[in-house]
Structures are given as C-alpha cells and as structure tokens.
Amino acid sequence: MEKESTSKPVKCLRSGLLPWMLCAIVLTSLLTITIFGSNISYPKSIFAAADILHGRTVVLPHSLHSHISHLQTQMGLLLQQVHNETSASKSLVRFSDQLLQIALSFDKLSNSLSDLYGNIPPTERNEMTSNVDEDFSESEIDEAEDHEEESVRWKVFNSGELRTYTSPKPNRLIGKKNFLGLEAVNPSIGLACANMASNVDRYMSYKIHGMCPDDGDLVQKLITNGCDPLPRRRCFTKAPPHYTAPLSINSSLWAQPSDANILWRQYKCKNYSCLVSNGTVDRRGFIKCTDCFNLSKKWWDIKKNQSVSAEFTIDEVLSLKPEEIRIGLDFSPTTGTFAAIMRENNVTIASATLNLGAPFNEVISLRGLLPLYISVGSRLPFFDNTLDIVHSTLFLDGWIGMELLQFVLFDWDRVLRPKGLLWIDRFFCVKEDMELYLNEFKRLGYRQLLWRIVPKVDKLGDELFFSAVLEKPIRG
C-alpha cells in the first residue's frame, strides 16, 4: 500500500490523468519553493536566482545543500518508477529524459550553493536565519530509507564505473553464502553505512568517556557489509579481566598464548584447547583454517609433491628474488603463521583477516605480528607501488564473482611495486569455472614464475586447485 507521503508528481505520473508537462511544472514549482522558502518572494524564473544570490537579498542556510540532495533522491526514485512503467509511450520516454536533465541541473545548482555558502565568513554565517533551515520530518526520512540502497547509489554518483564498484558483488554461486556468511560483498567507501542506519546508530550509542560496549559482533557485521571505515567513538576499550603481559618476541611466535589475554565472550570456544581440537567447535566461520590455532605446526616448510600438491614452499618463493622481498601483505584466514615464518626470513608481513568466529586478530598480535582488520571490499591502506609481495591462501576461491575479483586483483596490483610478487596459493573452484578465473589472472599481464593446477581431493572430486607466483611488470 502506497505511503501518504508519496510526492504529488509521482502520483500524477502514475495516474496518467494529467499531461506530462503539467507534472513537470509541479516538479519545478516544488523545487523552486524549496529553494527560496514559502515566505520569501522568489523570482518568476528560476534562473533569476543568481541575481538574488549575488545581491544577498536572501540568506541561504547551511542545510540547504542537504535539502536539495534529498529532493534529488526523490527525483531519482521518480525516474526509476517512470522507467519501470510498462507503457512504451514515446512521450513517457521524453518526459523521463527531461526529468533527468532537471535532476542534473539541480545537482549543479546544489554544488554552486554549497560553494557560495562555504565562502561566507563564519561571523556572517552564524547570524543567518531562514524559514527553510529545518530538519526533514520523520515521514520523509522513513520514505527515503525504504529505497536507500538503490536511490543513494543512483543519486550520489554520476560515474558509471563508480556505480559499478559500489554495487553489491554477488557470489558466483547465486543464493549461496560465502565463508563470511554473505551472498554478496559490498565494496567499501562508506556508502553502505547509509544503508545500515539503525545498526550504525546502535554502534554509536554509548556513554562518552565511558567504556565502549561489548559489540565486536556488530562491528564485524557493519564491516563485512561494506560499512567501512566506521565512525570514530569517544569511549575506552575494555581489557580482559585477567590480562597478562605477552611473551617475549623470541618465544611468542610459536608459543600458545594465554587464555587470559582474550575477551572470549563473543566466541563459541572459550579457550585455546577448544580452538585447536577437532570437532568441538562450530567451524562455520573458520573452516578454511582448521589448523590455524595449532601454532606448533610449520607445514609451510614441508616440501610438497608437485604432482598432487598445489603448494609452494616459502624458501622456493623467496629464492626467486634473493634479498629483494622485505615487506608484504598476507590476505587470508590466518593466525599469522605465514607472517611468522616470513619474519624468521627477515620479511615483515601484515596479516589481513577478520575474526571469523574465532580470535584471529588477537592471536596474530599476541604472537608479536601485525594484524590488519579489513574486509575483502576495502581498499588496501597502502600507498601505490610499496609492497614487495602480496600473498593469499584459501581466501579467493569459487565463491567470488568475476567483477569483485577484478577489483581485488587491481588493488593488489596497485600496492605491489614493479617486479613485486603476487603469490596466489591454492585458489580452488569447480573444474568448468577454472578457465574463467585463470583469464582474470592472465589479464594482469604478469610474468609467470611458478604456475600449478592440480585436482582438489575432496568428497566431490569436481574441483581444481590453482597456485601461482606472478611478477608485476614495469608499466610506463
């Protein structure tokens, strides 16, 4: 049932009782009244607004930019509704195009007004008052939030590439959730926070200068759904009740940390004995890393049979660039074992992972390593051409869609220095999809230093493993 707050132009479009031009006039009138206020004598032509602005006979409030943006959102929804009509009338198409031009015009006007207000001295700005300087009603906000996801993306960005980037990236297996529990990944530029307003409000509901809420699950929900970076908060992080100093750097890499140093409440396992045991923990979150918490295993150093294993040893990879690999990134479900072995080889690795049902980040830090808490949708927090190596294991696989894979690979390419190494370890997917994925890796134009494809031994037997070490070219 349609809400009462639906705009009159939308209703007249739907009813078909009024000519298209009349609807356009109603739209223009509403927008003009919004700009100049009901108690201000506004000019006959909207283009005469510049004369008033330059003469400063009317004072524009700082909230006007937001108000116009809200109207643009409504116009975006109107355009979507027009294009969804079943009628193939040419007049309908012409009207929608005219409405689009109006929306674009007001986009330019909005930016101009914002620039104008920004140049007014603060002393003058504080004295300004206007009848249009008011918040939206709750009904208007509710109506807008019903269509937030699509309307925000439609209205905020004009770049087609940016719209492509910010749209959710469905898993290749439609309807199937990936190991993050998501059917699609929302790339992060902060856009998704507007689509999760109630959760962000909950995240920001706390006592200032008090203790932060125990809301790690909420934080990760926001991040994995694309609301990243999160707003800052003015509260203190709670420490474990029986916190003890970490082990020394010489022993922390391979020693099991103390149970006392982790806030266990949000995890099913309440101690390390549970984490390292088989069958005693819900592995839905970290099934890809079943041995991660057994820190005594150094399986990376074991030489693998090339005919049955897709893995390369660390020594094998480092020998490709003697003395050249110094800093890098590991993007994997991990507790830092790869970074620990690399550290013993004088290589510094940042381990990017989430807490997938277990304290991955806490364990990485307790080992004296560097945890990076980011989602797959985030732009990496490194400058261009800075890392010697990017490594990923059991992370990118057949759940990932081609478009998301492209954005991930190109961001890894961005942070890798020329002649740097991209190490893809045990990427797996069904046999019929492997060629599609390999094409995405080949598009980068990297030189193939190591390349291996072997059958993945599992209960189905219809998947392949792919591993490669690739060298980034020098691009002019």
C-alpha positions in Angstrom: 0.0 0.0 0.0 1.4 3.4 -1.0 2.5 5.8 1.7 0.7 9.0 2.2 3.9 10.9 1.9 4.4 9.9 -1.7 5.1 13.1 -3.7 2.4 14.7 -5.9 4.5 14.5 -9.0 4.9 10.7 -8.5 1.1 10.3 -8.1 0.3 12.3 -11.2 2.8 10.3 -13.2 1.2 7.1 -12.0 -2.4 8.2 -12.6 -1.8 9.4 -16.1 -4.7 11.9 -15.6 -2.5 15.0 -16.1 -0.4 15.8 -19.2 3.4 15.2 -18.8 4.1 18.9 -19.0 1.8 19.7 -16.0 3.8 17.2 -14.0 7.0 18.9 -14.9 5.5 22.3 -13.9 4.5 20.8 -10.5 8.0 19.5 -10.0 9.7 22.8 -10.9 7.3 24.7 -8.7 8.0 22.5 -5.7 11.8 22.7 -6.2 11.6 26.5 -6.6 9.6 26.9 -3.4 12.0 24.6 -1.6 15.0 26.8 -2.6 13.6 30.2 -1.8 11.2 29.4 1.0 7.5 29.9 1.3 7.8 33.3 3.0 10.3 34.7 0.5 9.3 36.4 -2.7 11.1 34.4 -5.3 11.6 35.4 -9.0 9.4 34.4 -11.9 12.2 32.4 -13.4 14.4 30.0 -11.5 17.4 31.3 -13.5 17.0 34.7 -11.8 18.1 33.1 -8.6 21.7 34.2 -9.3 20.7 37.9 -9.1 19.3 37.4 -5.6 22.3 35.3 -4.5 24.9 37.8 -5.8 23.0 40.7 -4.1 22.5 38.7 -0.9 18.9 39.8 -0.6 18.1 36.3 0.6 20.1 34.3 3.1 20.8 30.7 2.3 21.1 28.2 5.2 23.8 25.6 5.5 21.2 22.8 5.5 20.0 23.8 2.0 22.5 21.6 0.3 21.2 18.6 2.2 17.6 19.5 1.4 18.3 19.7 -2.3 20.2 16.4 -2.1 17.1 14.9 -0.5 14.9 16.2 -3.4 17.4 14.7 -5.9 17.0 11.4 -4.2 13.2 11.6 -4.6 13.7 12.6 -8.3 15.9 9.6 -8.7 13.2 7.3 -7.4 10.7 9.0 -9.7 12.9 8.3 -12.7 13.2 4.7 -11.7 9.4 4.4 -11.4 9.0 6.1 -14.8 11.4 3.7 -16.4 9.7 0.7 -14.8 6.3 1.6 -16.3 5.0 -1.0 -18.8 3.9 1.7 -21.2 6.2 2.1 -24.3 4.9 5.6 -25.0 7.4 7.9 -26.6 6.1 10.8 -24.5 6.9 8.8 -21.4 10.5 8.4 -22.6 10.8 12.1 -23.5 9.4 13.1 -20.1 11.8 10.8 -18.2 14.7 12.3 -20.2 13.5 15.9 -19.4 13.3 14.9 -15.7 16.8 13.6 -15.8 18.0 17.0 -17.2 16.2 18.7 -14.3 17.9 16.5 -11.8 21.3 17.2 -13.3 20.6 20.9 -13.3 19.8 20.8 -9.6 22.9 18.8 -9.0 25.0 21.7 -10.4 22.9 24.3 -8.5 23.4 22.3 -5.3 27.2 22.4 -5.7 27.1 26.1 -6.6 25.0 27.0 -3.5 27.3 24.9 -1.3 30.4 26.7 -2.6 28.7 30.1 -2.2 27.8 29.4 1.4 31.3 28.0 2.2 32.8 31.4 1.1 30.7 33.4 3.6 32.7 34.5 6.7 31.8 32.5 9.8 30.7 35.7 11.6 28.1 36.3 9.0 27.1 32.6 8.8 26.3 32.4 12.5 23.8 35.3 12.1 21.9 33.7 9.3 18.3 32.5 9.7 15.8 31.2 7.3 12.4 29.5 7.2 13.8 26.6 5.2 16.5 25.8 7.7 14.7 22.8 9.3 15.1 19.1 9.5 13.1 16.7 7.5 10.1 15.1 9.1 10.2 11.5 10.2 7.8 10.5 7.5 10.1 11.9 4.8 13.1 10.1 6.3 11.2 6.8 6.5 10.1 7.1 2.9 13.6 7.8 1.7 15.0 4.9 3.8 12.6 2.4 2.1 14.6 2.9 -1.1 18.0 3.8 0.4 20.3 1.3 -1.2 19.4 2.0 -4.9 18.5 5.6 -4.5 21.7 6.6 -2.7 23.8 4.9 -5.3 21.8 6.4 -8.2 21.8 9.9 -6.8 25.2 10.3 -5.2 27.4 9.2 -8.1 27.4 10.1 -11.8 30.4 7.9 -12.8 29.3 4.7 -14.3 32.5 3.0 -13.1 31.8 4.2 -9.5 28.3 2.8 -9.6 29.7 -0.5 -10.8 32.3 -0.5 -8.0 29.8 0.3 -5.2 27.1 -2.1 -6.3 27.0 -5.4 -4.4 29.1 -8.1 -6.0 27.1 -11.4 -5.8 28.9 -14.7 -5.3 29.3 -16.7 -8.4 27.1 -19.4 -6.8 23.9 -17.4 -6.7 22.0 -17.7 -3.5 24.9 -19.4 -1.7 26.7 -17.7 1.2 30.4 -17.4 1.2 32.6 -18.2 4.2 31.8 -14.7 5.5 28.1 -15.6 5.7 27.3 -13.2 2.8 25.5 -13.8 -0.5 27.3 -10.7 -1.9 30.2 -8.5 -1.0 29.6 -4.7 -0.6 32.7 -2.8 -1.6 33.6 -0.2 1.0 33.8 3.5 0.5 31.5 4.3 3.4 28.4 4.2 1.2 26.9 1.2 2.9 26.7 2.9 6.2 23.8 4.9 4.9 22.0 1.6 4.1 22.5 0.3 7.7 21.5 3.4 9.6 19.9 1.6 12.5 22.9 -0.5 13.1 25.3 2.4 12.8 23.1 4.3 15.3 23.3 1.3 17.6 27.1 1.3 17.2 27.3 5.0 18.1 25.0 4.7 21.2 27.4 4.7 24.1 28.5 6.7 27.1 31.0 9.4 26.1 34.3 8.9 28.1 32.9 5.7 29.4 33.6 2.1 28.5 32.8 1.0 24.9 30.0 -1.5 24.5 31.0 -5.1 24.0 29.8 -5.1 20.4 32.5 -6.8 18.4 29.9 -8.8 16.5 28.1 -5.6 15.5 31.3 -4.0 14.4 32.2 -7.0 12.2 28.7 -7.1 10.7 29.0 -3.5 9.7 32.5 -4.0 8.2 31.6 -7.2 6.2 28.5 -5.5 4.8 30.6 -2.6 3.4 30.2 0.0 6.2 33.9 0.7 6.5 35.5 2.8 7.7 33.3 3.1 10.8 32.8 6.3 12.6 35.2 7.0 15.4 34.0 6.8 19.0 34.9 8.6 22.3 35.0 5.6 24.6 37.5 3.3 26.1 38.1 -0.3 25.1 37.6 -2.9 27.8 40.6 -5.1 28.6 40.5 -8.8 29.5 39.8 -9.1 33.3 43.0 -11.2 33.9 45.3 -9.7 31.3 48.9 -10.7 31.5 51.9 -9.4 29.6 52.7 -11.1 26.3 55.6 -13.4 25.8 58.9 -12.1 24.6 59.5 -11.7 20.9 61.9 -14.6 20.9 59.3 -17.1 22.1 55.9 -15.5 21.2 55.9 -16.6 17.5 55.3 -20.3 18.2 54.1 -20.5 21.8 50.4 -20.8 22.6 49.2 -17.5 24.1 47.5 -17.4 27.5 43.7 -17.8 27.6 43.6 -14.8 29.9 44.6 -12.3 27.1 41.5 -12.6 25.0 37.9 -11.4 25.7 36.2 -14.7 24.9 32.5 -13.8 25.3 31.6 -13.4 21.6 33.3 -16.7 20.6 31.9 -20.2 21.0 35.3 -21.6 22.0 36.3 -20.2 25.4 39.9 -21.3 25.4 42.7 -22.5 23.1 42.2 -26.1 23.8 38.8 -25.8 22.1 40.2 -23.9 19.2 42.9 -26.4 18.4 40.7 -29.5 18.8 38.8 -31.1 16.0 35.0 -31.4 16.2 34.5 -29.4 19.4 33.9 -26.0 17.7 31.4 -24.6 15.2 33.7 -24.2 12.2 31.3 -22.3 10.0 33.3 -19.1 10.4 36.8 -20.6 10.1 36.5 -23.9 8.3 39.1 -22.7 5.8 41.7 -22.5 8.6 41.1 -25.6 10.8 44.7 -25.8 11.9 45.3 -22.1 12.3 45.3 -22.2 16.1 47.8 -25.1 16.4 50.8 -22.8 16.4 53.4 -25.6 16.6 52.9 -26.7 13.0 55.3 -25.4 10.4 53.7 -27.2 7.4 54.9 -24.3 5.2 58.4 -25.7 5.3 57.5 -29.2 4.2 58.5 -30.0 0.6 55.4 -30.9 -1.4 54.9 -33.5 -4.1 54.3 -31.4 -7.2 52.1 -34.0 -8.9 49.5 -33.9 -6.1 50.1 -30.6 -4.2 49.4 -27.1 -5.4 51.6 -25.6 -2.7 54.9 -23.9 -3.0 57.3 -23.5 0.0 58.4 -20.2 1.3 62.0 -20.9 0.6 61.1 -21.8 -3.0 59.3 -18.4 -3.5 62.0 -16.3 -1.7 64.7 -17.8 -3.9 63.0 -16.2 -6.9 64.0 -12.7 -5.6 67.0 -13.1 -3.2 67.3 -10.2 -0.8 64.5 -8.3 -2.5 61.5 -9.4 -0.5 61.3 -7.2 2.6 57.7 -6.1 3.2 54.3 -7.5 2.1 50.7 -8.5 2.8 49.0 -11.8 3.6 45.3 -11.6 2.8 44.0 -14.9 4.2 42.0 -16.5 7.1 45.1 -16.7 9.3 46.5 -16.5 12.8 49.8 -15.3 11.4 51.8 -18.5 10.7 52.8 -17.3 7.2 53.9 -14.0 8.7 55.8 -15.8 11.5 57.9 -17.9 9.1 58.5 -14.8 6.8 59.7 -12.9 9.9 62.2 -15.6 10.5 63.4 -14.9 7.0 63.7 -11.1 7.8 60.4 -10.2 5.9 57.7 -8.1 7.5 54.2 -9.2 6.7 50.9 -7.5 7.6 48.2 -10.2 8.0 44.8 -9.0 6.8 41.9 -11.0 8.2 38.6 -10.8 10.1 37.6 -12.6 13.3 35.6 -15.4 11.6 34.1 -16.9 14.6 37.4 -17.0 16.5 40.0 -14.5 17.8 42.2 -14.4 14.7 43.4 -10.8 15.1 44.1 -11.2 18.8 46.3 -14.2 18.3 48.2 -12.5 15.5 49.1 -9.6 17.8 49.9 -11.9 20.7 52.5 -13.6 18.5 54.2 -10.2 18.0 52.9 -9.9 14.4 50.9 -7.2 12.7 47.1 -7.7 12.3 45.2 -5.8 9.7 41.4 -5.8 10.4 39.7 -5.2 7.0 37.2 -6.9 4.7 37.6 -8.0 1.1 35.6 -5.0 0.0 38.1 -2.5 1.4 40.7 -0.5 -0.5 44.0 -1.5 1.0 45.5 1.1 3.3 48.9 1.2 1.5 50.3 3.7 -0.9 50.9 2.8 -4.6 53.9 0.6 -5.6 55.1 0.0 -2.0 54.9 -3.8 -1.2 57.3 -6.4 -2.3 54.8 -9.3 -2.1 51.1 -9.9 -1.8 50.1 -13.4 -0.7 46.7 -15.0 -0.4 45.7 -18.5 0.6 42.4 -20.3 0.9 40.6 -17.0 0.6 39.9 -16.2 -3.1 38.1 -19.2 -4.5 35.0 -20.3 -6.3 32.6 -18.2 -4.2 33.9 -14.9 -5.6 32.3 -13.2 -8.6 34.4 -12.1 -11.6 33.7 -8.4 -11.1 34.7 -8.4 -7.4 37.8 -10.5 -8.3 38.8 -7.8 -10.8 38.6 -5.0 -8.2 40.6 -7.1 -5.7 43.3 -8.0 -8.1 43.7 -4.5 -9.4 44.0 -3.1 -5.9 46.7 -5.7 -5.1 48.4 -4.6 -8.3 48.2 -1.0 -7.2 50.1 -1.6 -3.9 52.7 -4.0 -5.4 55.9 -2.4 -6.6 57.2 -3.0 -10.1 58.8 -6.5 -10.2 56.9 -7.4 -7.0 55.4 -10.8 -6.5 51.8 -11.8 -6.4 51.5 -15.3 -4.7 48.1 -17.0 -5.2 48.1 -20.1 -3.0 45.5 -22.9 -3.5 42.8 -21.0 -5.3 40.1 -23.6 -5.9 36.8 -23.8 -7.9 34.8 -26.3 -9.9 36.6 -27.6 -13.0 34.3 -25.8 -15.5 34.9 -22.4 -13.9 38.7 -22.6 -13.7 39.4 -21.2 -17.2 37.2 -18.2 -16.4 39.2 -17.4 -13.3 42.6 -18.0 -14.9 41.7 -15.5 -17.6 41.3 -12.8 -14.9 44.8 -13.5 -13.5 46.2 -13.5 -17.0 44.7 -10.1 -17.8 47.1 -8.5 -15.4 49.9 -9.2 -17.8 52.2 -10.6 -15.1 55.1 -12.9 -15.8 54.5 -16.4 -14.7 57.3 -17.5 -12.4 55.5 -20.5 -10.8 52.2 -22.0 -12.0 50.5 -25.2 -10.9 47.0 -26.7 -11.3 46.2 -30.0 -9.6 43.0 -31.9 -8.7 41.5 -30.9 -5.3 41.0 -34.1 -3.3 37.6 -33.9 -1.6 34.4 -35.8 -1.3 33.0 -34.5 -4.6 36.2 -34.6 -6.7 34.9 -32.0 -9.2 37.2 -29.1 -8.1 40.8 -28.0 -9.0 43.5 -26.2 -7.1 45.4 -23.3 -8.7 48.6 -21.8 -7.3 50.9 -19.3 -8.9 53.7 -16.8 -8.2 53.5 -13.9 -10.7 55.8 -10.9 -11.2 54.3 -7.5 -11.8 55.6 -5.8 -14.9 57.1 -2.3 -15.1 54.4 -0.2 -16.7 55.3 3.1 -18.3 
